Amino acid sequence: MTTWTLLGSYSGETSWGSVETKTFSANATAGPYSFFKLVGKRVNHSTAAFMAIGEILLIGVYQEVQVPPSDIGSALSWSKDGSVTYGGFHTFTKDYASGACPGTYRVRTNTSWYDMTGASGALGGNEWPPSGAFDNQPGAGSTRTAWAIGNSLSCGLNKDCNAELILETPCSIEATTWWVQAEDAHATASTPSAITLSGSADEGATWTELGSFSGETGFTQAEVRNYTANGGSAGAFNWFKFFIKRTGQSTPTHATMSGVGLYGNPALQILPPSDIGAGASWTKDPSFLYSGVYTLYKDHAGPVCPGRFRAMTNQGHWNDAGWFSFASNEFPVSGAFDRLASTASPGWNSATNLAGTSNANDATVELILKLPCSLVLESFTVQSRTDGFTHQAPSKASVYGSTDGASWTFVSSYVNETSWTAGEKKRFSADNQVGPFNYFKFGLQRISQAADELMHVGDIELYAWNVTDLCGSHNCDANAACENAGSSFSCECNYGFFGNGVSCNASVLIPPADIGGGSLWVDDSSETYNSLPTQYRQYAGSVCPGTYRAKANTDWIFRGASNEWGPAGAFDRQTASHGDQTGYSTNGNVVNSGTGDANDANVELILELPCRIILNA
């Protein structure tokens, strides 16, 4: 305890209520540590007095985890999987739903095992399966919670085993320690005396050695021995191979052991990717609204979380140039998620003043990022402006996760973060026991000064575990889009197709795209609707050929003139602009058509087809 690293500080906190708890951020990029020192400097009184503290709580991340988890379940609870084989042998899986590395664990081996049974059904009465090596339960005899090499195979001190036990984990791990446990019976001499541990990040195509031992004999019953792994320097992996070379038995016989496992740090991914692109390079999308505000998206093809990222907000932003372009000094919501400091990208800025710390009410700003992958949030960072105005940084915020963008789960919050330096990035922990999610909502509630003013966010980063693209093995139709949804995925038919997403059929778009602009349709006073002439168009194409007729019950502007905006313009498959007759417009204001009117208007547009269709959308 001779060397200390500053992790955080506060001052000026002179207003405390009875049993009030205040939360202060720490430098989460430092550490980990096992000793923490709090230095009390002043009391909340102008003169010297007793210093008293009710409670101190450290909010952090316990980084090192056991893999598989200690309560993964005995080999009897693992499932045989004959659809995935290795070395000609079926594999074993176990789903685990909690902890820092939830998901599916899979065990592979390249050799037969003692009293091996088939690829389905229950374990045999004296079976020693490879899953028994990873269930964290001592085993022997007929417990079926240990592993032994196949009946016809043998190895020893002077005869190689060449047996592989491979564990696939649902998250990437930087291995720090690994261990071996002897059988819980008399045959401890058959415990491996030489093993090499390797890791793979490409499903076993290439392997990196993480550690090894040899000459380890003399195990006692159920004894555990630990060994150091160099995963911290070698990298993170999600396949771990225990290559068993020899045992401690002088006479070749079955290799046996209760199990193997490792400890390590789940690897974190930072999202969005660092090369996602500046906020002004994202696409404004008025077809996808959130709370009536257009959203912005960016497609990214990198190796981690590839697909479409979408930024959303419930409020407008500073200097919005509209959905069709960007102003030179615009501050869109995409700027909060572009991984760039505000010197390189403006970040996000509110369009109006928001609540300061003295305001009686919180602001209700929402910044939302929808990702093309699912993840468990470990922590997140918020960055202030680099060009001053640090008082505009949010001093209070709450964070939520969702799988559908409608139902939200609380994952984190912070308060009283009123002290920011230019470009400062503060990191806050999250509840990693919930999720995974593919939507994250940042509810920004107050700026960092007493008076109301504009709010600004330079950048937000997500530090994530278990980044999973569940669409990597989807069953969506070829004409459908797959979308991650927490621990599952959904399929939605593309525009022009209909169905449940797994099966999509081509839609017929009516009228056809080449029906012709409104000016080509014929006014017909011989057939009227509500005493107004109708407009028709003959079509000879392959889809729904015949006469199309458009009708309206309300008079239209410039009716009968060359620049009229009749009902045909609403059905000609062309966008409308002034003077081109490709839209419909009433001839003056429509009674009761405003959103503030007590009653609805009753403007009718009718299209008569030469065929019958079932309407999908």
C-alpha positions as CSV (number, residue, x, y, z in Angstrom):
1,M,0.0,0.0,0.0
2,T,2.8,2.4,-0.8
3,T,1.7,3.5,-4.3
4,W,-1.7,5.1,-4.9
5,T,-3.5,6.3,-8.1
6,L,-6.1,9.1,-8.0
7,L,-9.4,7.8,-9.1
8,G,-11.7,10.7,-8.3
9,S,-12.5,13.6,-6.1
10,Y,-15.1,16.1,-5.1
11,S,-15.3,19.4,-3.3
12,G,-17.9,22.0,-2.3
13,E,-20.5,19.4,-1.3
14,T,-21.9,21.4,1.6
15,S,-25.6,20.6,1.3
16,W,-26.5,17.2,2.7
17,G,-29.9,15.8,3.8
18,S,-30.4,13.2,6.5
19,V,-29.0,9.8,5.2
20,E,-28.6,11.3,1.8
21,T,-26.4,9.3,-0.7
22,K,-24.4,11.1,-3.3
23,T,-22.7,9.4,-6.2
24,F,-19.4,10.6,-7.7
25,S,-17.7,9.3,-10.9
26,A,-14.3,7.6,-10.8
27,N,-11.7,7.0,-13.5
28,A,-12.9,3.6,-14.7
29,T,-10.0,3.3,-17.1
30,A,-7.5,2.8,-14.2
31,G,-7.2,-0.4,-12.2
32,P,-8.3,-2.9,-11.2
33,Y,-7.4,-2.4,-7.5
34,S,-8.0,-4.2,-4.2
35,F,-7.3,-1.3,-1.9
36,F,-9.2,2.0,-1.9
37,K,-8.4,5.0,0.1
38,L,-10.8,7.9,0.9
39,V,-9.1,11.1,2.1
40,G,-11.5,13.3,4.0
41,K,-10.4,17.0,3.7
42,R,-13.1,19.2,5.1
43,V,-16.4,19.1,7.0
44,N,-19.6,21.0,6.1
45,H,-19.0,23.7,8.7
46,S,-17.0,26.9,8.7
47,T,-15.2,25.9,11.9
48,A,-13.4,22.6,12.8
49,A,-15.8,19.9,13.9
50,F,-16.2,16.1,14.0
51,M,-16.1,14.4,10.6
52,A,-18.7,11.6,10.3
53,I,-19.6,9.2,7.4
54,G,-22.7,7.0,7.4
55,E,-21.6,4.7,4.6
56,I,-19.2,4.4,1.6
57,L,-20.2,2.1,-1.3
58,L,-17.9,1.3,-4.2
59,I,-19.7,0.9,-7.5
60,G,-17.5,-1.1,-9.8
61,V,-17.0,-4.2,-11.9
62,Y,-15.6,-7.4,-10.5
63,Q,-13.6,-8.2,-13.6
64,E,-12.3,-11.7,-13.1
65,V,-14.9,-14.4,-13.7
66,Q,-14.8,-18.2,-13.5
67,V,-15.4,-20.0,-16.8
68,P,-17.5,-22.0,-16.9
69,P,-19.4,-20.4,-14.0
70,S,-19.2,-22.4,-10.7
71,D,-23.0,-23.1,-10.9
72,I,-23.1,-24.1,-14.5
73,G,-24.7,-27.4,-13.6
74,S,-23.5,-31.0,-13.5
75,A,-22.8,-33.0,-16.7
76,L,-26.2,-34.6,-16.3
77,S,-27.9,-31.3,-17.1
78,W,-25.9,-30.6,-20.3
79,S,-27.5,-31.5,-23.7
80,K,-26.1,-33.7,-26.3
81,D,-26.0,-32.1,-29.7
82,G,-25.5,-34.5,-32.6
83,S,-26.0,-31.7,-35.2
84,V,-22.6,-30.2,-34.2
85,T,-19.7,-32.6,-34.2
86,Y,-15.9,-32.4,-33.7
87,G,-13.5,-35.1,-34.6
88,G,-16.5,-37.3,-35.5
89,F,-18.0,-37.0,-32.0
90,H,-21.1,-35.2,-30.9
91,T,-20.8,-32.1,-28.7
92,F,-22.5,-31.0,-25.4
93,T,-24.1,-27.6,-24.7
94,K,-25.4,-25.8,-21.6
95,D,-27.3,-22.5,-21.6
96,Y,-26.4,-20.2,-18.7
97,A,-28.5,-17.0,-18.2
98,S,-26.7,-14.9,-15.6
99,G,-23.3,-13.6,-14.6
100,A,-20.8,-11.7,-16.7
101,C,-20.7,-14.3,-19.5
102,P,-24.3,-15.5,-20.1
103,G,-25.2,-17.6,-23.1
104,T,-24.5,-21.1,-24.5
105,Y,-21.4,-23.0,-23.5
106,R,-20.3,-25.9,-25.8
107,V,-17.8,-28.7,-25.2
108,R,-15.9,-30.6,-27.9
109,T,-13.4,-33.4,-27.9
110,N,-11.4,-35.3,-30.6
111,T,-11.5,-38.7,-28.8
112,S,-14.0,-41.1,-27.5
113,W,-14.7,-41.2,-23.8
114,Y,-15.3,-43.9,-21.2
115,D,-18.6,-45.8,-21.7
116,M,-19.6,-43.3,-24.4
117,T,-23.3,-43.5,-25.5
118,G,-25.1,-42.1,-28.5
119,A,-25.6,-38.6,-29.7
120,S,-29.1,-38.4,-28.1
121,G,-30.8,-39.4,-24.9
122,A,-29.5,-39.6,-21.4
123,L,-25.9,-40.3,-20.3
124,G,-25.0,-43.9,-19.6
125,G,-24.9,-45.1,-16.0
126,N,-21.1,-45.1,-15.9
127,E,-20.4,-42.6,-18.7
128,W,-17.5,-40.1,-18.2
129,P,-18.4,-37.4,-20.8
130,P,-16.3,-34.4,-21.8
131,S,-18.9,-32.1,-20.3
132,G,-18.0,-33.7,-17.0
133,A,-14.6,-31.9,-17.2
134,F,-16.4,-28.5,-17.3
135,D,-19.2,-28.8,-14.8
136,N,-17.2,-27.7,-11.8
137,Q,-18.2,-30.7,-9.8
138,P,-15.7,-33.3,-8.5
139,G,-16.4,-36.7,-9.9
140,A,-15.5,-40.4,-9.8
141,G,-17.0,-43.8,-10.5
142,S,-20.6,-43.5,-11.6
143,T,-21.1,-39.8,-10.7
144,R,-20.8,-38.9,-14.4
145,T,-19.4,-35.5,-13.4
146,A,-15.8,-36.3,-14.5
147,W,-14.0,-37.1,-17.7
148,A,-12.0,-40.1,-18.8
149,I,-10.5,-41.1,-22.2
150,G,-12.3,-43.8,-24.2
151,N,-12.4,-47.5,-23.2
152,S,-9.9,-48.6,-25.9
153,L,-7.5,-45.7,-25.4
154,S,-4.7,-45.4,-22.9
155,C,-1.8,-43.1,-22.1
156,G,0.7,-42.5,-19.3
157,L,4.0,-40.9,-18.3
158,N,5.7,-42.3,-21.4
159,K,2.8,-42.6,-23.8
160,D,1.0,-39.6,-25.4
161,C,-2.7,-39.1,-24.9
162,N,-3.2,-36.5,-27.6
163,A,-6.7,-35.7,-26.3
164,E,-8.3,-32.4,-26.9
165,L,-11.0,-30.9,-24.6
166,I,-12.4,-27.7,-26.1
167,L,-14.6,-25.2,-24.3
168,E,-16.5,-22.6,-26.4
169,T,-17.7,-19.7,-24.3
170,P,-20.5,-17.2,-25.2
171,C,-18.2,-14.3,-24.6
172,S,-14.5,-13.5,-25.2
173,I,-12.2,-14.0,-22.2
174,E,-8.7,-12.8,-21.5
175,A,-7.5,-15.8,-19.5
176,T,-5.4,-15.0,-16.4
177,T,-5.5,-18.4,-14.5
178,W,-6.4,-21.9,-15.3
179,W,-6.8,-25.0,-13.2
180,V,-7.0,-28.8,-13.2
181,Q,-8.8,-31.0,-10.6
182,A,-8.0,-34.6,-10.0
183,E,-10.6,-37.4,-9.8
184,D,-12.4,-37.7,-6.5
185,A,-11.3,-41.3,-6.0
186,H,-8.3,-43.6,-5.9
187,A,-7.2,-43.2,-9.6
188,T,-5.5,-39.8,-9.1
189,A,-2.3,-41.0,-10.8
190,S,-4.3,-40.9,-14.0
191,T,-4.7,-37.2,-13.7
192,P,-2.9,-35.4,-16.6
193,S,0.7,-34.6,-15.9
194,A,1.2,-32.4,-19.0
195,I,-1.4,-30.1,-20.6
196,T,-1.1,-27.1,-23.0
197,L,-3.8,-24.5,-22.9
198,S,-4.5,-22.5,-26.2
199,G,-7.1,-20.0,-27.2
200,S,-8.8,-19.2,-30.5
201,A,-10.9,-16.3,-31.7
202,D,-11.8,-17.8,-35.1
203,E,-13.6,-20.9,-34.2
204,G,-10.5,-23.1,-34.0
205,A,-8.9,-22.1,-37.3
206,T,-5.8,-20.8,-35.5
207,W,-4.7,-21.2,-31.9
208,T,-2.5,-19.1,-29.6
209,E,-0.8,-20.9,-26.7
210,L,-1.8,-19.4,-23.3
211,G,0.1,-21.7,-20.9
212,S,1.3,-25.2,-20.2
213,F,2.7,-27.5,-17.6
214,S,4.5,-30.9,-17.4
215,G,5.7,-33.2,-14.8
216,E,2.8,-32.5,-12.5
217,T,2.3,-35.8,-10.6
218,G,1.3,-36.9,-7.1
219,F,-2.3,-35.4,-7.2
220,T,-4.5,-36.2,-4.2
221,Q,-8.2,-36.9,-4.4
222,A,-10.1,-33.9,-5.8
223,E,-7.0,-31.7,-5.6
224,V,-7.0,-28.5,-7.6
225,R,-3.9,-27.0,-9.0
226,N,-3.7,-23.5,-10.5
227,Y,-1.5,-22.3,-13.4
228,T,-0.9,-18.8,-14.9
229,A,-2.2,-17.9,-18.3
230,N,-0.9,-15.1,-20.4
231,G,-4.3,-14.1,-21.9
232,G,-3.9,-10.5,-20.8
233,S,-1.0,-10.1,-23.3
234,A,-2.2,-12.7,-25.8
235,G,-5.7,-11.3,-26.2
236,A,-9.3,-12.4,-25.7
237,F,-10.7,-15.7,-27.0
238,N,-13.9,-17.7,-26.9
239,W,-12.5,-21.1,-27.8
240,F,-10.2,-22.7,-25.2
241,K,-8.4,-26.0,-26.0
242,F,-6.9,-28.1,-23.2
243,F,-4.5,-30.4,-25.0
244,I,-3.8,-33.4,-22.7
245,K,-0.4,-34.9,-23.4
246,R,0.5,-37.3,-20.6
247,T,-0.7,-38.6,-17.3
248,G,1.1,-39.4,-14.1
249,Q,0.5,-43.1,-14.4
250,S,3.7,-45.2,-15.2
251,T,1.6,-48.0,-16.7
252,P,-0.6,-46.6,-19.6
253,T,-4.3,-46.6,-18.7
254,H,-7.3,-44.2,-18.9
255,A,-6.6,-40.5,-18.5
256,T,-9.1,-39.2,-15.9
257,M,-9.9,-36.0,-14.0
258,S,-12.7,-34.2,-12.3
259,G,-12.3,-31.2,-14.5
260,V,-10.5,-28.1,-15.9
261,G,-11.4,-24.5,-16.1
262,L,-10.1,-21.0,-16.1
263,Y,-10.4,-17.5,-14.7
264,G,-10.2,-14.4,-16.8
265,N,-11.6,-11.0,-17.7
266,P,-14.5,-10.7,-20.2
267,A,-13.2,-8.6,-23.1
268,L,-15.0,-5.3,-23.6
269,Q,-16.0,-3.9,-27.0
270,I,-16.5,-0.2,-27.5
271,L,-19.5,0.8,-29.6
272,P,-20.3,2.4,-32.0
273,P,-17.1,1.4,-33.9
274,S,-14.4,4.1,-33.9
275,D,-14.7,4.5,-37.7
276,I,-18.5,4.8,-37.8
277,G,-18.2,8.3,-39.3
278,A,-18.9,11.9,-38.3
279,G,-22.5,12.7,-37.4
280,A,-23.0,14.8,-40.6
281,S,-22.1,11.7,-42.7
282,W,-25.1,9.8,-41.3
283,T,-28.3,9.7,-43.4
284,K,-31.3,11.7,-42.3
285,D,-34.4,9.5,-42.6
286,P,-37.8,11.2,-42.5
287,S,-39.5,7.8,-43.2
288,F,-38.5,6.6,-39.7
289,L,-39.7,8.9,-37.0
290,Y,-39.3,8.8,-33.2
291,S,-41.7,11.1,-31.3
292,G,-42.4,12.9,-34.5
293,V,-38.7,13.7,-35.1
294,Y,-36.8,12.2,-38.1
295,T,-34.0,9.8,-37.3
296,L,-30.5,9.3,-38.7
297,Y,-28.7,6.1,-39.6
298,K,-25.3,4.9,-40.7
299,D,-24.5,1.5,-42.2
300,H,-21.2,0.0,-41.0
301,A,-19.5,-3.2,-42.4
302,G,-16.8,-3.7,-39.8
303,P,-16.1,-7.0,-38.0
304,V,-17.8,-6.1,-34.8
305,C,-21.6,-5.4,-34.8
306,P,-21.9,-4.9,-38.6
307,G,-25.2,-3.4,-39.9
308,R,-27.3,-0.3,-39.5
309,F,-26.8,2.1,-36.5
310,R,-29.7,4.4,-35.9
311,A,-29.7,7.6,-33.7
312,M,-33.0,9.0,-32.4
313,T,-34.2,11.8,-30.2
314,N,-37.5,13.1,-29.0
315,Q,-36.5,16.8,-29.5
316,G,-35.1,18.9,-32.2
317,H,-31.4,19.9,-32.3
318,W,-29.4,23.1,-32.8
319,N,-29.4,24.6,-36.3
320,D,-31.4,21.8,-37.9
321,A,-31.3,22.4,-41.7
322,G,-34.1,19.9,-42.3
323,W,-34.1,16.3,-43.4
324,F,-32.6,16.9,-46.8
325,S,-29.2,18.4,-45.9
326,F,-26.8,19.4,-43.1
327,A,-25.9,22.9,-42.1
328,S,-22.2,23.7,-41.6
329,N,-22.7,24.1,-37.8
330,E,-25.5,21.6,-37.2
331,F,-25.5,19.5,-34.0
332,P,-27.5,16.4,-34.8
333,V,-28.2,13.4,-32.5
334,S,-25.9,11.3,-34.6
335,G,-23.0,13.5,-33.4
336,A,-23.5,12.1,-29.9
337,F,-22.7,8.6,-31.2
338,D,-20.0,9.1,-33.9
339,R,-17.0,8.4,-31.6
340,L,-15.5,11.8,-32.4
341,A,-14.7,14.6,-30.0
342,S,-16.5,17.9,-30.7
343,T,-13.4,19.4,-32.3
344,A,-13.8,16.9,-35.2
345,S,-17.6,16.6,-35.0
346,P,-20.0,19.1,-33.4
347,G,-21.7,16.4,-31.2
348,W,-25.3,17.0,-30.2
349,N,-26.8,20.2,-29.0
350,S,-30.4,20.9,-27.9
351,A,-32.4,23.4,-29.8
352,T,-33.7,25.1,-26.7
353,N,-32.7,25.8,-23.1
354,L,-33.0,22.9,-20.7
355,A,-33.2,22.5,-17.0
356,G,-30.3,23.7,-14.8
357,T,-29.6,22.4,-11.4
358,S,-31.9,25.0,-9.8
359,N,-34.9,24.2,-11.9
360,A,-37.8,22.6,-10.0
361,N,-38.2,20.0,-12.8
362,D,-36.0,17.7,-14.8
363,A,-35.6,18.0,-18.5
364,T,-37.0,15.0,-20.5
365,V,-34.5,14.8,-23.4
366,E,-34.0,11.3,-24.9
367,L,-31.0,10.3,-27.0
368,I,-31.4,6.8,-28.3
369,L,-29.0,4.5,-30.2
370,K,-30.4,1.4,-32.0
371,L,-27.6,-1.1,-32.8
372,P,-27.5,-3.9,-35.3
373,C,-26.3,-6.3,-32.6
374,S,-27.2,-7.2,-29.0
375,L,-25.0,-6.5,-26.0
376,V,-24.7,-6.3,-22.3
377,L,-23.7,-2.9,-21.1
378,E,-20.8,-2.9,-18.7
379,S,-20.2,0.9,-18.6
380,F,-20.5,4.0,-20.7
381,T,-18.8,7.3,-21.2
382,V,-20.1,10.8,-21.7
383,Q,-17.8,13.6,-23.1
384,S,-18.2,17.3,-22.7
385,R,-17.5,20.0,-25.4
386,T,-13.8,20.6,-26.3
387,D,-14.4,24.2,-27.1
388,G,-15.6,25.5,-23.7
389,F,-19.2,25.7,-22.7
390,T,-18.6,22.7,-20.3
391,H,-21.5,23.9,-18.2
392,Q,-23.8,22.5,-21.0
393,A,-22.7,18.9,-20.2
394,P,-25.5,16.8,-18.6
395,S,-25.1,16.7,-14.8
396,K,-27.9,14.2,-14.4
397,A,-28.8,11.3,-16.6
398,S,-30.5,7.9,-16.6
399,V,-29.8,5.1,-19.0
400,Y,-32.2,2.3,-20.2
401,G,-32.0,-0.7,-22.5
402,S,-34.6,-2.3,-24.7
403,T,-35.1,-5.1,-27.2
404,D,-37.9,-3.4,-29.0
405,G,-37.6,0.3,-28.5
406,A,-40.9,0.3,-26.5
407,S,-40.3,-1.4,-23.2
408,W,-37.3,-0.1,-21.3
409,T,-35.2,-1.6,-18.5
410,F,-33.1,0.7,-16.2
411,V,-29.4,0.0,-16.4
412,S,-27.6,3.0,-14.9
413,S,-27.8,6.7,-13.8
414,Y,-25.6,9.5,-12.5
415,V,-26.3,12.7,-10.6
416,N,-24.5,15.9,-9.4
417,E,-21.8,15.7,-12.2
418,T,-21.5,19.5,-12.4
419,S,-17.7,19.7,-12.7
420,W,-16.5,19.1,-16.3
421,T,-13.3,20.2,-18.0
422,A,-13.1,20.8,-21.8
423,G,-13.3,17.6,-23.7
424,E,-13.5,15.5,-20.5
425,K,-14.7,12.0,-20.8
426,K,-16.4,10.5,-17.7
427,R,-17.1,6.8,-17.4
428,F,-20.0,5.3,-15.5
429,S,-20.8,1.7,-14.6
430,A,-23.9,-0.1,-15.7
431,D,-25.9,-3.1,-14.4
432,N,-24.4,-5.9,-16.3
433,Q,-26.9,-8.4,-14.9
434,V,-29.6,-7.2,-17.2
435,G,-29.8,-7.5,-21.0
436,P,-28.7,-8.1,-23.7
437,F,-30.2,-5.1,-25.4
438,N,-30.0,-3.6,-28.9
439,Y,-31.6,-0.2,-28.0
440,F,-30.0,2.2,-25.4
441,K,-31.8,5.3,-24.2
442,F,-30.0,8.2,-22.5
443,G,-32.5,10.3,-20.5
444,L,-30.7,13.6,-20.0
445,Q,-32.2,15.6,-17.2
446,R,-30.1,18.6,-16.2
447,I,-27.1,20.7,-17.4
448,S,-24.1,21.5,-15.2
449,Q,-25.0,25.0,-14.0
450,A,-27.8,26.5,-11.9
451,A,-29.6,28.5,-14.7
452,D,-31.3,26.9,-17.7
453,E,-29.3,26.9,-20.9
454,L,-28.6,24.7,-23.9
455,M,-27.4,21.2,-23.3
456,H,-24.5,19.6,-25.2
457,V,-23.1,16.1,-25.5
458,G,-19.7,15.7,-27.3
459,D,-19.9,11.9,-27.5
460,I,-21.2,8.8,-25.9
461,E,-19.4,5.4,-25.9
462,L,-20.8,2.0,-24.9
463,Y,-18.5,-0.5,-23.2
464,A,-20.0,-3.8,-23.9
465,W,-19.8,-7.5,-23.1
466,N,-21.3,-10.3,-25.2
467,V,-21.6,-8.4,-28.4
468,T,-23.7,-10.8,-30.5
469,D,-25.1,-10.6,-34.0
470,L,-27.9,-13.0,-33.7
471,C,-28.7,-12.4,-37.4
472,G,-25.6,-14.3,-38.3
473,S,-27.7,-17.6,-38.5
474,H,-31.2,-16.3,-39.1
475,N,-34.0,-18.0,-41.0
476,C,-35.5,-14.9,-42.5
477,D,-36.7,-14.9,-46.1
478,A,-34.3,-13.7,-48.8
479,N,-36.6,-10.7,-49.2
480,A,-36.7,-9.8,-45.5
481,A,-34.4,-7.9,-43.2
482,C,-33.2,-9.5,-40.0
483,E,-33.0,-7.4,-36.8
484,N,-31.4,-8.2,-33.4
485,A,-33.9,-8.1,-30.6
486,G,-32.1,-8.7,-27.3
487,S,-31.5,-12.5,-27.0
488,S,-33.4,-13.2,-30.2
489,F,-34.0,-11.8,-33.6
490,S,-36.9,-10.7,-35.8
491,C,-37.6,-10.8,-39.5
492,E,-39.5,-8.2,-41.4
493,C,-40.3,-8.3,-45.1
494,N,-38.7,-5.7,-47.3
495,Y,-40.6,-2.9,-49.0
496,G,-42.6,-4.4,-51.8
497,F,-43.1,-7.8,-50.1
498,F,-45.5,-9.0,-47.4
499,G,-45.6,-12.0,-45.0
500,N,-44.3,-12.9,-41.6
501,G,-40.6,-12.3,-42.4
502,V,-39.7,-16.0,-42.6
503,S,-41.8,-16.2,-45.7
504,C,-42.3,-13.1,-47.9
505,N,-44.2,-12.8,-51.1
506,A,-43.9,-10.0,-53.7
507,S,-46.5,-7.3,-53.3
508,V,-48.2,-5.8,-56.3
509,L,-47.8,-2.0,-56.2
510,I,-50.9,-0.3,-57.5
511,P,-51.1,1.8,-59.5
512,P,-48.2,0.6,-61.6
513,A,-45.1,2.9,-61.6
514,D,-45.5,3.8,-65.2
515,I,-49.2,4.7,-65.0
516,G,-48.4,8.3,-66.0
517,G,-48.4,11.7,-64.3
518,G,-51.7,13.4,-63.4
519,S,-51.5,15.7,-66.5
520,L,-51.9,12.6,-68.7
521,W,-55.2,11.4,-67.0
522,V,-58.4,12.5,-68.8
523,D,-61.0,14.7,-67.1
524,D,-64.4,13.0,-67.5
525,S,-67.5,15.1,-66.9
526,S,-69.8,12.3,-68.0
527,E,-69.0,10.3,-64.9
528,T,-69.0,12.5,-61.7
529,Y,-68.6,12.0,-58.0
530,N,-70.3,14.5,-55.6
531,S,-71.0,16.6,-58.8
532,L,-67.3,16.8,-59.6
533,P,-65.8,15.3,-62.7
534,T,-63.6,12.2,-62.4
535,Q,-60.3,11.5,-64.0
536,Y,-59.2,8.3,-65.8
537,R,-56.2,6.7,-67.4
538,Q,-56.0,3.6,-69.7
539,Y,-53.2,1.3,-68.8
540,A,-52.0,-1.6,-71.0
541,G,-49.2,-3.0,-68.9
542,S,-48.9,-6.5,-67.6
543,V,-50.0,-5.7,-64.0
544,C,-53.7,-4.9,-63.6
545,P,-54.3,-3.5,-67.1
546,G,-57.4,-1.5,-67.9
547,T,-59.1,1.7,-66.9
548,Y,-58.0,3.5,-63.6
549,R,-60.4,6.2,-62.4
550,A,-59.7,8.8,-59.6
551,K,-62.5,10.6,-57.7
552,A,-62.8,13.3,-55.0
553,N,-65.7,14.7,-53.1
554,T,-64.0,18.0,-52.6
555,D,-63.1,20.5,-55.3
556,W,-59.5,20.9,-56.2
557,I,-57.3,23.9,-57.1
558,F,-57.2,25.1,-60.7
559,R,-59.8,22.5,-61.7
560,G,-60.0,22.3,-65.5
561,A,-56.8,24.3,-66.1
562,S,-53.5,23.0,-67.4
563,N,-52.0,23.2,-63.9
564,E,-54.9,21.6,-62.0
565,W,-54.1,19.4,-58.9
566,G,-56.9,16.8,-59.3
567,P,-57.4,13.4,-57.6
568,A,-55.4,11.7,-60.3
569,G,-52.2,13.4,-59.0
570,A,-52.6,11.4,-55.8
571,F,-52.4,8.1,-57.7
572,D,-49.9,8.7,-60.4
573,R,-46.8,7.2,-58.6
574,Q,-44.9,10.5,-58.9
575,T,-43.8,13.0,-56.2
576,A,-45.6,16.3,-56.2
577,S,-44.1,19.8,-56.6
578,H,-45.6,23.2,-57.5
579,G,-46.9,23.3,-61.1
580,D,-46.4,19.7,-62.2
581,Q,-50.0,18.3,-61.7
582,T,-48.6,15.2,-59.8
583,G,-50.4,15.8,-56.5
584,Y,-53.8,16.6,-55.2
585,S,-54.8,19.8,-53.4
586,T,-58.1,21.2,-52.2
587,N,-59.3,24.5,-53.6
588,G,-58.8,26.5,-50.3
589,N,-58.8,25.8,-46.6
590,V,-60.7,22.7,-45.5
591,V,-63.1,23.2,-42.6
592,N,-62.2,21.2,-39.4
593,S,-58.9,20.1,-40.8
594,G,-56.6,21.6,-38.2
595,T,-55.2,19.5,-35.3
596,G,-56.9,21.9,-32.9
597,D,-60.3,21.5,-34.4
598,A,-63.0,19.7,-32.4
599,N,-64.1,17.6,-35.4
600,D,-62.5,15.9,-38.3
601,A,-62.7,17.0,-42.0
602,N,-64.2,14.6,-44.6
603,V,-62.1,14.8,-47.8
604,E,-62.4,11.7,-49.9
605,L,-60.0,10.4,-52.5
606,I,-61.2,7.3,-54.3
607,L,-59.3,5.0,-56.8
608,E,-61.3,2.6,-58.9
609,L,-59.2,-0.3,-60.3
610,P,-59.6,-2.6,-63.3
611,C,-58.7,-5.5,-61.1
612,R,-59.2,-6.7,-57.5
613,I,-56.5,-6.9,-54.9
614,I,-56.0,-7.8,-51.2
615,L,-54.6,-4.7,-49.5
616,N,-51.5,-5.4,-47.5
617,A,-50.3,-1.8,-46.8
